[in-house]
Amino acid sequence: MKTTLVIMAAGLGSRYGGNKQTDGVGPNGEILMEYGVYDAVRAGFDKIVFIIKPDMLELMKRLCGDMASCLRTPEGQPVEVCYAFQDFSSVPAFYRVPEGRTKPFGTGHAVLCARSCVGEPFIVINADDYYGVDAFRVIYEELGRLEAEGEATMVGYRLDKTVSEHGSVTRGVSHVTDGTLDRVVETFKLTVFPDGTIRDVDKNPEGDVYAPDTPVSMNFWGFTPWIFTKLEEYFNAFLRALPTGELKKECLLPSMVGELIEKGQLRVSVLHSDAKWFGMTYHEDKDAVAAALKALHDAGVYPPTLHG
């Protein structure tokens, strides 16, 4: 089964204070994308698509693309590497990008930009997250069970394993019934309080309390190519609804998924994995991530280096 890993790497990383997607955190300077690529290929994925800004092409080839092209799947298949650009040139002609907008149009637009590179079942991940070895194996197996139309999948993570002690985070809070996603609510300011509780302080300073085991989406989705038609419709509707001169609002992938579920057009299976997620929302997260990666190398989960 041919399957593709799509990596969203065009974000600006504004909260992190730098280009976190290309920040070396592994014991030999590996970036988080390399771990996603390595884990996906050993699970069986044989194509990698990097969604980047056009000016990142040479840098991305050097940091991760060349490494990916040298890998082989467990069956010995070579890995195909493609690059998709997320910029304003792919915005439909009916919409005029306002002067002064520099922010990309979000994860929904990002995946749509990869359409020309993907013709098989695929998964989507963030460039700046570590998802864990087992999560790729679980979702690879699930991709083979999806119907060509109207079905998708996601890996869910415990909320308490995905927050940062250094500030608030945005998470797709997932409501699940019998292993199927009912809806996903993009929640923007989930914060860990001194007493250990996790609260949403977006509209209320006291915050609504969330259970530690609340499942959340970390943008680890599995789709068939059917989703691109729905995504294009959703993105076009998003643009048409934007106020004139809007400079920051984004078209978010979880919101699109939620709308399709509500309309009865999509069923999403929710997978669970024992793998630990970690990522770098803030610059202060870097030391903890580096220590966790080193421990995984030391334990033999990864070879001494991912650089050949």
KELO-279065 format. One record per residue (C-alpha): residue number from 1; x, y, z. Coordinates in nm, 4 decimals. Example, Ala and Ser with C-alpha at 12.3 -4.5 7.8 and 13.67 -1.06 7.14 Angstrom:
2
    nr          u          v          w
     1     1.2300    -0.4500     0.7800
     2     1.3670    -0.1060     0.7140
// end
This chain:
308
    nr          u          v          w
     1     0.0000     0.0000     0.0000
     2     0.1446     0.3345    -0.1047
     3     0.1033     0.5949     0.1679
     4     0.2262     0.9483     0.2205
     5     0.3376     1.1565     0.5158
     6     0.2532     1.5270     0.4801
     7     0.4462     1.7603     0.7109
     8     0.3183     2.1127     0.7733
     9     0.6318     2.3267     0.8107
    10     0.5398     2.6683     0.6716
    11     0.4238     2.8254     0.9991
    12     0.6040     3.1234     1.1376
    13     0.6478     2.9890     1.4917
    14     0.5750     3.3333     1.6357
    15     0.5259     3.2258     1.9982
    16     0.8478     3.0279     1.9973
    17     1.0586     3.3301     1.9079
    18     1.2300     3.1821     1.6028
    19     1.1988     2.9212     1.3320
    20     1.1365     2.6261     1.5621
    21     1.0791     2.3874     1.2709
    22     1.4498     2.4079     1.1843
    23     1.5919     2.4216     1.5372
    24     1.8216     2.1273     1.6152
    25     1.7176     1.9542     1.9387
    26     1.8413     1.5964     1.8955
    27     2.1764     1.4835     2.0387
    28     2.3411     1.5372     1.6985
    29     2.1439     1.8426     1.5948
    30     1.8424     1.6510     1.4614
    31     1.5274     1.8577     1.4132
    32     1.1851     1.7312     1.5189
    33     1.0805     1.6769     1.1581
    34     1.3526     1.4155     1.1188
    35     1.1974     1.2027     1.3920
    36     0.8560     1.2209     1.2275
    37     1.0071     1.1189     0.8945
    38     1.2142     0.8378     1.0473
    39     0.9185     0.6959     1.2435
    40     0.6811     0.7208     0.9475
    41     0.9155     0.5399     0.7101
    42     0.9810     0.2565     0.9516
    43     0.6030     0.2210     0.9884
    44     0.5768     0.1773     0.6087
    45     0.5195     0.5248     0.4592
    46     0.7086     0.5630     0.1319
    47     0.6461     0.9250     0.0317
    48     0.7198     1.2434     0.2253
    49     0.5682     1.5807     0.1334
    50     0.7061     1.8903     0.3038
    51     0.4775     2.1948     0.3039
    52     0.7074     2.4949     0.3271
    53     0.7484     2.8578     0.2337
    54     0.9238     2.8916    -0.1032
    55     1.2332     3.0511     0.0488
    56     1.2822     2.7443     0.2732
    57     1.3416     2.4969    -0.0107
    58     1.7204     2.4676    -0.0027
    59     1.7273     2.4794     0.3751
    60     1.4638     2.2061     0.4027
    61     1.6475     1.9821     0.1591
    62     1.9630     2.0145     0.3662
    63     1.7959     1.9761     0.7043
    64     1.5544     1.6920     0.6342
    65     1.4775     1.6243     0.2673
    66     1.8130     1.4723     0.1805
    67     1.7988     1.2557     0.4913
    68     1.4474     1.1357     0.3981
    69     1.5482     1.0406     0.0450
    70     1.8137     0.8032     0.1826
    71     1.5691     0.6015     0.3936
    72     1.4026     0.2723     0.3026
    73     1.0776     0.1198     0.4271
    74     1.0818    -0.2165     0.6104
    75     1.0085    -0.3777     0.2709
    76     1.3105    -0.2052     0.1201
    77     1.1130     0.0508    -0.0817
    78     1.2853     0.3838    -0.1533
    79     1.1260     0.7001    -0.0187
    80     0.9937     0.9646    -0.2578
    81     1.0354     1.3254    -0.1404
    82     0.8220     1.6171    -0.2617
    83     0.7926     1.9837    -0.1679
    84     0.4717     2.1862    -0.1685
    85     0.4697     2.5624    -0.1223
    86     0.2260     2.7450     0.1012
    87     0.2078     3.1043    -0.0108
    88    -0.0471     3.3491    -0.1416
    89    -0.0031     3.2372    -0.5050
    90    -0.2334     2.9418    -0.4343
    91    -0.5182     3.1585    -0.3053
    92    -0.8135     3.1496    -0.5495
    93    -0.8504     3.4399    -0.7903
    94    -1.1805     3.5629    -0.6430
    95    -1.0042     3.6639    -0.3183
    96    -0.7674     3.9567    -0.2919
    97    -0.5095     3.9209    -0.0149
    98    -0.5147     4.2445     0.1851
    99    -0.2051     4.4594     0.1905
   100    -0.0148     4.3996     0.5123
   101    -0.1117     4.0343     0.5562
   102     0.1974     3.8211     0.6123
   103     0.0467     3.5389     0.8199
   104    -0.0254     3.2140     0.6287
   105    -0.3880     3.1059     0.5958
   106    -0.3541     2.8171     0.8395
   107    -0.3431     2.4394     0.8460
   108    -0.6444     2.3896     0.6188
   109    -0.4833     2.5937     0.3439
   110    -0.1496     2.4206     0.4081
   111    -0.2874     2.0741     0.3360
   112    -0.4706     2.2025     0.0296
   113    -0.1360     2.3276    -0.1052
   114    -0.0110     1.9654    -0.1053
   115    -0.2908     1.8443    -0.3327
   116    -0.0784     1.8111    -0.6467
   117     0.1709     1.5907    -0.4595
   118    -0.0736     1.3441    -0.3031
   119    -0.2755     1.0774    -0.4809
   120    -0.2874     0.8077    -0.2134
   121    -0.3971     0.7700     0.1509
   122    -0.1951     1.0112     0.3630
   123    -0.1348     1.1416     0.7106
   124    -0.0729     1.4991     0.8225
   125     0.1502     1.6114     1.1084
   126     0.2952     1.9333     1.2453
   127     0.6655     1.9922     1.1859
   128     0.7300     2.0985     1.5443
   129     0.5744     1.8030     1.7283
   130     0.7090     1.4634     1.8324
   131     0.4357     1.2013     1.8057
   132     0.6078     0.8777     1.9065
   133     0.7019     0.5593     1.7250
   134     0.3871     0.3599     1.8018
   135     0.1526     0.6350     1.6818
   136     0.2804     0.6056     1.3245
   137     0.2403     0.2284     1.3261
   138    -0.1167     0.2525     1.4548
   139    -0.2287     0.5114     1.2003
   140    -0.0513     0.3329     0.9122
   141    -0.2576     0.0218     0.9846
   142    -0.5786     0.2258     1.0086
   143    -0.5192     0.3958     0.6720
   144    -0.5486     0.0576     0.5033
   145    -0.8987     0.0155     0.6475
   146    -1.0425     0.3512     0.5405
   147    -1.3087     0.3720     0.2724
   148    -1.2095     0.5868    -0.0254
   149    -1.4757     0.8464     0.0574
   150    -1.6291     0.9765     0.3780
   151    -1.3816     0.8299     0.6258
   152    -1.0752     0.9605     0.8041
   153    -0.8802     0.8917     1.1218
   154    -0.6776     1.0701     1.3879
   155    -0.4484     0.9885     1.6770
   156    -0.5732     1.1322     2.0045
   157    -0.3465     1.2348     2.2926
   158    -0.4169     1.3039     2.6590
   159    -0.4473     1.6754     2.7263
   160    -0.2161     1.6625     3.0287
   161     0.0608     1.5211     2.8086
   162     0.0400     1.8069     2.5598
   163     0.0375     2.1282     2.7659
   164     0.3321     2.3553     2.8443
   165     0.4322     2.4918     3.1824
   166     0.5635     2.8013     3.0060
   167     0.2344     2.9395     2.8768
   168    -0.1037     2.8675     2.7204
   169    -0.1498     2.6323     2.4247
   170    -0.4104     2.5788     2.1536
   171    -0.5509     2.2275     2.1288
   172    -0.8318     2.0611     1.9376
   173    -1.0410     1.9279     2.2264
   174    -1.2023     1.6096     2.0960
   175    -1.5399     1.4649     2.1905
   176    -1.5458     1.0912     2.1217
   177    -1.8225     0.8281     2.1296
   178    -1.7417     0.4581     2.0848
   179    -1.4116     0.5368     1.9150
   180    -1.5616     0.7871     1.6703
   181    -1.5052     1.1623     1.6763
   182    -1.8258     1.3576     1.7425
   183    -1.6686     1.7002     1.7171
   184    -1.3418     1.8798     1.7733
   185    -1.3345     2.2224     1.9365
   186    -1.0300     2.4401     1.8758
   187    -0.9530     2.5730     2.2247
   188    -0.7069     2.8570     2.2281
   189    -0.5739     2.9264     2.5800
   190    -0.5409     2.6029     2.7747
   191    -0.3235     2.6809     3.0752
   192    -0.1731     2.4760     3.3577
   193    -0.2409     2.6417     3.6945
   194    -0.0126     2.6116     4.0017
   195    -0.2465     2.3516     4.1556
   196    -0.2029     2.1316     3.8465
   197    -0.5464     2.1903     3.7006
   198    -0.5772     2.2638     3.3300
   199    -0.8113     2.5486     3.2458
   200    -0.9329     2.7325     2.9381
   201    -0.8785     3.1021     3.0125
   202    -0.9751     3.2327     2.6685
   203    -1.2943     3.4059     2.7821
   204    -1.2832     3.3552     3.1587
   205    -0.9755     3.4389     3.3741
   206    -1.0718     3.1652     3.6197
   207    -1.0980     2.9167     3.3357
   208    -1.3152     2.6109     3.2779
   209    -1.1419     2.3010     3.4179
   210    -1.0566     2.0143     3.1810
   211    -0.9938     1.6550     3.2887
   212    -0.6300     1.5471     3.2448
   213    -0.7290     1.2579     3.0166
   214    -0.9373     1.4729     2.7815
   215    -0.8481     1.3563     2.4282
   216    -0.7056     1.6264     2.2061
   217    -0.6062     1.6482     1.8426
   218    -0.2446     1.7386     1.7742
   219    -0.3040     1.7661     1.3992
   220    -0.2164     1.4001     1.3479
   221    -0.4782     1.3139     1.0866
   222    -0.5234     1.0386     0.8308
   223    -0.7175     1.1029     0.5083
   224    -0.7832     0.9719     0.1601
   225    -0.7456     1.2054    -0.1421
   226    -1.1252     1.2526    -0.1369
   227    -1.0716     1.5101     0.1381
   228    -0.9117     1.7619    -0.0992
   229    -1.2412     1.8424    -0.2730
   230    -1.4088     1.9061     0.0625
   231    -1.1112     2.1075     0.1812
   232    -1.1191     2.3288    -0.1262
   233    -1.4901     2.3978    -0.0715
   234    -1.4277     2.4791     0.2933
   235    -1.1324     2.7085     0.2221
   236    -1.3228     2.9002    -0.0454
   237    -1.6151     2.9500     0.1948
   238    -1.3697     3.0638     0.4633
   239    -1.2226     3.3276     0.2326
   240    -1.5630     3.4527     0.1227
   241    -1.6632     3.5012     0.4862
   242    -1.3491     3.6927     0.5853
   243    -1.4005     4.0600     0.6746
   244    -1.2326     4.3030     0.4357
   245    -0.8769     4.3721     0.5462
   246    -0.8537     4.0710     0.7821
   247    -0.4821     4.0098     0.8499
   248    -0.4623     3.7162     1.0914
   249    -0.7577     3.4762     1.0847
   250    -0.6654     3.1234     0.9770
   251    -0.8474     2.8362     0.8102
   252    -0.7958     2.5497     1.0551
   253    -0.7955     2.1828     0.9617
   254    -0.9788     2.0654     1.2788
   255    -1.2579     2.3152     1.2103
   256    -1.3057     2.1721     0.8619
   257    -1.3160     1.8196     1.0022
   258    -1.5704     1.9278     1.2618
   259    -1.7980     2.0845     1.0016
   260    -1.7929     1.7724     0.7827
   261    -1.8785     1.5562     1.0839
   262    -2.1674     1.7858     1.1745
   263    -2.3011     1.7614     0.8189
   264    -2.2794     1.3828     0.8290
   265    -2.0266     1.3757     0.5462
   266    -1.7287     1.2367     0.7401
   267    -1.6658     0.9652     0.9971
   268    -1.3380     0.9913     1.1892
   269    -1.2020     0.7009     1.3908
   270    -1.0015     0.8060     1.6968
   271    -0.6896     0.6008     1.7613
   272    -0.5058     0.5781     2.0889
   273    -0.1355     0.5274     2.1258
   274     0.0947     0.4640     2.4196
   275     0.3492     0.6943     2.2567
   276     0.4343     1.0153     2.4376
   277     0.3831     1.3445     2.2563
   278     0.6046     1.6434     2.3115
   279     0.6723     1.9630     2.1257
   280     0.8069     2.3159     2.1395
   281     0.5399     2.5784     2.1731
   282     0.7758     2.8109     2.3593
   283     1.1521     2.8535     2.3500
   284     1.1676     2.7445     2.7142
   285     1.0367     2.4006     2.6110
   286     1.3547     2.3250     2.4162
   287     1.5687     2.1887     2.7014
   288     1.3020     1.9388     2.8115
   289     1.2524     1.8183     2.4532
   290     1.6271     1.7792     2.4011
   291     1.6564     1.5724     2.7208
   292     1.3651     1.3487     2.6206
   293     1.5126     1.2847     2.2763
   294     1.8524     1.2020     2.4199
   295     1.6905     0.9494     2.6535
   296     1.5197     0.7825     2.3562
   297     1.8503     0.7552     2.1699
   298     2.0212     0.6193     2.4815
   299     1.7448     0.3593     2.5202
   300     1.7924     0.2367     2.1634
   301     1.4599     0.3639     2.0307
   302     1.6697     0.5550     1.7755
   303     2.0207     0.4913     1.6438
   304     2.3011     0.7116     1.7801
   305     2.2302     0.9613     1.5011
   306     1.9619     1.0084     1.2358
   307     2.2175     1.1684     1.0053
   308     2.3377     0.8520     0.8375
// end
